[in-house]
Amino acid sequence: MSFDKLARLDLNLLVCLYILLDERSVTHAADRLNLSQSTISKSLHRLREQFDDPLFTRTAYGIKPTQYALDLAPQLEALLFNIEQLTAPKTFVPATSQRHFKMAVVENAYPLLLPEFLGHIFSEAPHLVIDNQNWDSETFERLRKGELDFGIIGKDFNPQDAVPTLIPPKGIHSHELCQDSQGCLVRKNHPLLKQTWDQDNYLRQRHIQVRSLKNDLWLLDYKLAEKDLARDIAIYVPDFNNAANLCTRTDFVLTAPSHFTREMATQLDLVILPLPTILSPMVYTLYWHQNKDKDLGHNWLRQIIMRCCKKLSVNS
């Protein structure tokens, strides 16, 4: 081992190289590291000298790594991870911890899951901060980059039905929290409450559709399309809460996860009807990156979430 060479290595340069390999853009790397572009450019110049290789070439779409840089990437990731573990705290004391955890959570999981575990978390760790953000198409990538600690989303039970944005990449671990069915919400005194409620009547109604990850259609719509059937969508909205509120003063029907429909029916004096078509259950899943597995605080929080949500499927 050459200690002279090691002594000349600048850890900040290695971090910069890792981010450049990840972003393939000097501008994006500068934003991510909260540095100026000129600082990143100077660091890249020093890296080229250090490794005696251009490392990147400029293209119309950013920077392209050389083969040498690509070969360095897995070694670099392993090295930085080991350094992070070396400097990580060896103990975690919930009662005194002031850690910030970032979670991306799909909207309909809020009334179902968060009340189950938040009380337990803050009773043990009163100074903790949990930053909840919206789940979006970039969530898995942000988990991979370490920008998020956890992600929670509900998806269809059948893997073949999952859209690509719900398929976790390599290195993302998961745990099933609970399952849920779907139901329908309508206003009190809705005319159809005096009618036969079946699939034909369901399809005759006009519907409120909540967009999911910018998609206009849900799995339900694809399943109906397999039978050459379709819902009549009257209005598209970005979230479930606003959709439920629209039900109170219209004759539109909202289809949503059953735990959510029960919550909204109580709050807004709405009526719940069963979904009159067969649909496989939704599965709410917790995601995290494998690099967090040895993080004591992360493991503590993860175990609470999993333990508190375990009973929900039983009570569904």
C-alpha positions in Angstrom: 0.0 0.0 0.0 1.4 3.4 -1.0 0.7 5.8 1.9 2.3 8.6 -0.1 -0.3 8.3 -2.8 -3.1 7.9 -0.4 -2.0 11.0 1.5 -2.3 13.0 -1.8 -5.9 11.8 -2.5 -8.6 14.4 -1.8 -11.8 12.8 -0.6 -13.8 15.8 -1.9 -12.5 15.1 -5.4 -13.7 11.5 -5.2 -17.2 12.7 -4.1 -17.2 15.1 -7.0 -16.2 12.3 -9.5 -19.0 10.1 -8.1 -21.6 12.8 -8.6 -20.3 13.7 -12.1 -20.6 10.0 -13.0 -24.1 9.9 -11.7 -25.4 13.2 -13.2 -23.4 13.3 -16.4 -23.6 17.1 -16.2 -21.4 19.7 -14.6 -24.4 22.0 -14.0 -26.4 19.3 -12.2 -23.4 18.2 -10.2 -22.8 21.7 -9.1 -26.4 22.1 -8.0 -26.3 18.8 -6.1 -23.1 19.6 -4.3 -24.1 23.3 -3.7 -21.0 24.4 -5.5 -20.3 26.7 -8.4 -19.8 25.3 -11.9 -16.3 26.8 -11.9 -15.4 24.9 -8.7 -16.7 21.6 -10.3 -14.6 22.3 -13.5 -11.5 22.9 -11.4 -12.1 19.7 -9.5 -12.5 17.8 -12.8 -9.2 19.3 -14.0 -7.5 18.0 -10.8 -9.2 14.6 -11.2 -7.9 14.3 -14.7 -4.4 14.9 -13.5 -4.8 12.5 -10.6 -6.0 9.6 -12.8 -4.1 10.6 -15.9 -7.3 10.2 -18.0 -9.8 12.7 -19.6 -12.6 10.9 -17.6 -15.3 12.8 -19.5 -15.8 14.3 -23.0 -18.3 17.0 -23.8 -21.4 16.2 -25.8 -24.5 18.2 -26.8 -26.3 16.6 -23.9 -23.8 17.0 -21.1 -20.6 15.0 -20.5 -19.9 11.4 -21.4 -17.6 9.3 -19.2 -14.6 7.5 -20.7 -14.3 3.8 -20.4 -11.8 4.3 -17.7 -14.2 6.4 -15.7 -17.0 3.8 -16.2 -14.6 1.1 -14.9 -13.9 3.3 -11.8 -17.6 3.8 -11.0 -18.4 0.5 -9.1 -15.1 0.7 -7.1 -15.8 4.4 -6.3 -19.3 3.7 -5.1 -18.0 0.9 -2.8 -15.2 3.0 -1.5 -17.5 6.0 -0.6 -20.0 3.6 1.0 -17.4 2.0 3.2 -16.1 5.5 4.2 -19.7 6.5 5.1 -20.1 3.4 7.2 -16.7 4.0 8.9 -17.8 7.4 10.0 -21.4 6.6 10.9 -22.4 6.7 14.5 -22.1 3.4 16.3 -25.2 4.0 18.4 -28.6 5.5 17.9 -30.5 6.9 20.9 -34.1 7.8 19.8 -34.8 9.9 22.9 -32.1 12.4 22.0 -31.8 12.1 18.3 -32.5 15.1 16.1 -32.1 13.3 12.8 -34.1 14.4 9.7 -35.6 11.5 7.6 -37.0 12.1 4.2 -39.9 10.0 2.9 -41.7 10.0 -0.4 -45.3 8.9 0.2 -48.2 8.4 -2.2 -51.1 10.6 -1.2 -53.7 7.9 -0.4 -51.3 6.3 2.1 -51.5 9.3 4.5 -54.9 8.5 6.1 -54.1 4.8 6.1 -50.5 4.3 7.1 -49.1 7.4 8.7 -51.4 7.6 11.7 -50.4 4.0 12.5 -46.7 4.7 13.0 -46.2 8.5 13.6 -47.4 8.4 17.2 -45.0 5.5 18.0 -42.1 7.2 16.4 -42.4 10.6 18.2 -43.2 9.0 21.5 -39.8 7.4 21.4 -37.9 10.1 19.5 -39.6 13.5 20.2 -36.9 15.6 18.5 -36.9 13.7 15.2 -37.9 15.5 12.0 -39.7 13.6 9.2 -39.9 15.4 5.9 -42.7 13.9 3.8 -42.7 14.5 0.1 -44.8 13.4 -2.9 -44.1 10.1 -4.6 -43.2 10.7 -8.2 -41.5 9.1 -11.1 -38.1 10.0 -9.8 -38.5 8.5 -6.3 -36.6 5.3 -6.9 -33.7 7.3 -8.4 -33.7 9.6 -5.4 -33.6 6.6 -3.1 -30.6 5.3 -5.0 -28.8 8.6 -4.8 -29.4 8.8 -1.0 -31.7 11.9 -1.3 -34.5 10.0 0.3 -34.6 7.5 3.2 -37.9 5.8 2.4 -40.6 5.5 -0.2 -44.2 4.3 0.3 -46.6 3.6 -2.5 -49.6 1.4 -3.2 -49.5 -0.7 -6.3 -51.3 -3.6 -7.9 -50.7 -7.0 -6.4 -49.7 -8.6 -9.8 -46.1 -7.7 -10.8 -47.0 -7.9 -14.5 -49.5 -5.1 -14.1 -47.0 -2.6 -12.6 -46.0 0.3 -14.7 -42.2 0.8 -15.2 -42.1 3.6 -12.7 -43.2 1.2 -10.0 -40.5 -1.5 -10.7 -37.6 -0.9 -8.3 -34.1 -0.9 -9.8 -31.2 -3.0 -8.4 -30.2 -2.1 -4.9 -33.7 -1.0 -3.8 -35.1 -3.2 -1.0 -38.8 -3.5 -0.2 -41.3 -4.8 2.4 -45.0 -5.3 2.0 -46.8 -3.2 4.7 -50.4 -4.1 4.0 -53.0 -4.8 1.3 -56.1 -2.9 0.4 -59.1 -3.3 -1.9 -61.0 -0.5 -3.7 -64.4 1.1 -3.2 -66.6 3.8 -4.5 -67.8 7.1 -3.0 -71.0 9.0 -3.9 -72.9 11.8 -2.2 -75.7 11.2 0.2 -79.1 11.0 -1.6 -77.4 10.2 -4.9 -80.1 8.8 -7.4 -78.2 5.6 -8.0 -78.6 4.6 -4.3 -82.2 3.7 -5.2 -81.1 1.6 -8.2 -79.4 -1.8 -8.7 -75.7 -1.4 -8.1 -73.8 -3.6 -10.6 -71.1 -3.2 -13.2 -73.5 -2.0 -15.9 -74.8 0.8 -13.6 -71.2 1.6 -12.5 -70.2 2.1 -16.1 -73.3 4.3 -16.8 -72.2 6.9 -14.3 -69.8 9.7 -14.8 -66.6 9.4 -12.8 -63.9 11.5 -11.1 -60.4 10.3 -12.0 -57.3 10.9 -9.9 -54.1 11.1 -11.9 -51.4 8.7 -10.7 -47.8 9.5 -11.5 -49.1 11.7 -14.4 -51.1 8.8 -15.8 -54.7 9.4 -16.8 -55.7 5.7 -16.5 -55.6 3.3 -13.5 -55.1 -0.4 -13.6 -58.9 -0.7 -13.3 -59.3 1.1 -16.7 -56.8 -1.3 -18.3 -58.7 -4.3 -16.9 -62.0 -3.0 -18.2 -60.4 -2.3 -21.6 -59.5 -6.0 -21.8 -63.3 -6.6 -21.9 -63.9 -3.7 -24.3 -65.4 -1.6 -21.5 -64.6 1.9 -20.3 -65.6 4.3 -17.6 -67.0 7.7 -18.6 -64.5 10.1 -17.0 -66.1 13.6 -16.4 -63.2 15.3 -14.6 -59.5 14.6 -13.8 -58.0 15.9 -10.6 -54.5 15.7 -9.1 -55.3 14.2 -5.7 -57.8 12.1 -3.8 -58.8 14.7 -1.1 -60.1 17.2 -3.7 -61.7 14.4 -5.6 -63.7 13.3 -2.5 -64.7 16.9 -1.9 -66.1 17.1 -5.4 -68.3 14.1 -4.6 -70.2 16.0 -2.0 -71.9 18.3 -4.5 -72.0 16.4 -7.8 -73.4 13.1 -9.0 -69.9 11.9 -10.0 -68.5 8.6 -8.6 -65.0 8.3 -7.1 -63.2 5.0 -7.1 -60.4 4.9 -4.5 -58.7 2.6 -2.0 -61.1 1.3 0.6 -59.2 2.7 3.7 -59.4 6.1 2.1 -63.1 5.8 1.2 -63.9 4.9 4.8 -62.0 7.9 6.1 -63.7 10.3 3.6 -67.2 8.9 4.1 -66.9 9.7 7.8 -65.4 13.2 7.3 -67.6 14.3 4.4 -70.8 12.4 5.0 -70.4 10.4 1.8 -71.8 6.9 1.0 -69.5 3.9 0.2 -70.5 1.4 -2.4 -68.5 -1.7 -3.3 -66.5 -1.7 -6.5 -68.8 -3.9 -8.7 -66.0 -5.5 -10.8 -63.2 -7.9 -9.9 -59.8 -6.2 -9.2 -56.8 -7.6 -7.5 -55.8 -6.0 -4.2 -53.5 -3.0 -3.9 -50.3 -3.6 -2.0 -48.7 -0.8 0.0 -44.9 -1.2 0.0 -42.1 0.4 1.9 -38.9 0.9 -0.1 -35.3 1.9 0.9 -31.8 1.5 -0.6 -29.6 -1.3 0.5 -26.9 1.2 1.6 -29.2 2.1 4.5 -29.3 -1.5 5.9 -26.5 -0.9 8.5 -27.7 2.6 9.5 -28.9 2.1 13.1 -31.3 5.1 13.0 -32.7 4.1 9.7 -33.2 0.5 10.8 -34.9 1.7 14.0 -37.4 3.8 12.0 -38.0 1.0 9.4 -38.8 -1.6 12.1 -41.4 0.7 13.7 -43.1 1.4 10.3 -43.2 -2.3 9.5 -44.4 -3.4 12.9 -47.2 -0.8 13.2 -48.6 -1.5 9.7 -48.5 -5.2 10.0 -52.0 -5.5 11.5 -53.7 -3.4 8.7 -54.1 -6.2 6.2 -55.7 -8.3 8.9 -58.2 -5.5 9.6 -58.9 -4.6 6.0 
